[in-house]
Amino acid sequence: MRALPLAAFALAATISAHAFAQEQSVEPSAKEAQKATCQQEANLIYRTGSKGIGMGEDTRNQIIAARRAHVRDCMAKKAASAPG
């Protein structure tokens, strides 16, 4: 008899925890959204036509470094221009 209320409570807790986790994952923070925008911009600027096929390892590493530097600079600019 006591197992039924306990099972109902466990089910309700599981459902509410799942709903809470979905709410948390739906809205990325402003910083994550800005980083995604900067990454997309870097990918467009430093894109390769062949998707890296036949590209030398040094060239590939230089492109990756340039993309990372662009994202870092973009994030710094956005942080400096952010109000507050």
C-alpha positions as CSV (number, residue, x, y, z in Angstrom):
1,M,0.0,0.0,0.0
2,R,2.8,2.4,0.8
3,A,4.6,1.5,-2.5
4,L,2.0,3.2,-4.6
5,P,2.5,6.8,-3.2
6,L,6.2,6.3,-3.2
7,A,6.1,5.2,-6.9
8,A,3.9,8.2,-7.8
9,F,6.3,10.6,-6.0
10,A,9.3,9.1,-7.8
11,L,7.6,9.4,-11.2
12,A,6.6,13.0,-10.5
13,A,10.2,13.8,-9.4
14,T,11.6,12.2,-12.5
15,I,9.2,14.0,-14.8
16,S,9.9,17.4,-13.2
17,A,13.7,16.9,-13.3
18,H,13.5,16.0,-17.0
19,A,11.4,19.1,-17.7
20,F,13.8,21.3,-15.8
21,A,16.8,19.8,-17.7
22,Q,15.0,20.6,-21.0
23,E,14.4,24.2,-19.9
24,Q,18.1,24.6,-19.0
25,S,19.3,23.2,-22.4
26,V,16.9,25.2,-24.6
27,E,18.2,28.7,-23.9
28,P,21.9,29.1,-24.4
29,S,23.5,31.9,-22.5
30,A,24.3,35.1,-24.2
31,K,28.0,34.3,-24.1
32,E,27.5,30.9,-25.8
33,A,25.3,32.5,-28.5
34,Q,27.9,35.2,-29.1
35,K,30.6,32.6,-29.3
36,A,28.6,30.6,-31.9
37,T,28.1,33.7,-33.9
38,C,31.9,34.5,-33.8
39,Q,32.7,30.9,-34.8
40,Q,30.3,31.0,-37.7
41,E,31.9,34.3,-38.9
42,A,35.4,32.8,-38.6
43,N,34.3,29.8,-40.6
44,L,33.0,32.0,-43.3
45,I,36.1,34.1,-43.4
46,Y,38.6,31.3,-43.3
47,R,36.7,28.7,-45.3
48,T,38.3,26.3,-47.7
49,G,36.8,25.3,-51.0
50,S,37.9,21.6,-50.8
51,K,36.9,21.1,-47.1
52,G,40.5,20.3,-46.4
53,I,40.9,17.5,-48.8
54,G,44.5,17.3,-50.0
55,M,45.4,20.2,-47.7
56,G,48.8,20.1,-46.0
57,E,48.9,19.6,-42.3
58,D,50.7,22.9,-41.8
59,T,48.1,24.8,-43.8
60,R,45.3,23.1,-41.9
61,N,46.8,24.1,-38.6
62,Q,47.3,27.7,-39.7
63,I,43.6,27.9,-40.7
64,I,42.5,26.4,-37.4
65,A,44.8,28.9,-35.5
66,A,43.4,31.8,-37.5
67,R,39.8,30.8,-36.8
68,R,40.6,30.5,-33.0
69,A,42.3,33.9,-33.0
70,H,39.4,35.4,-34.8
71,V,36.9,34.0,-32.3
72,R,39.0,35.1,-29.4
73,D,39.3,38.7,-30.8
74,C,35.6,38.8,-31.7
75,M,34.7,37.8,-28.1
76,A,37.0,40.4,-26.7
77,K,35.5,43.1,-28.9
78,K,32.0,42.1,-27.9
79,A,32.9,42.0,-24.2
80,A,34.5,45.5,-24.4
81,S,31.5,47.0,-26.2
82,A,29.0,45.3,-23.9
83,P,27.2,47.7,-21.6
84,G,27.9,47.4,-17.9
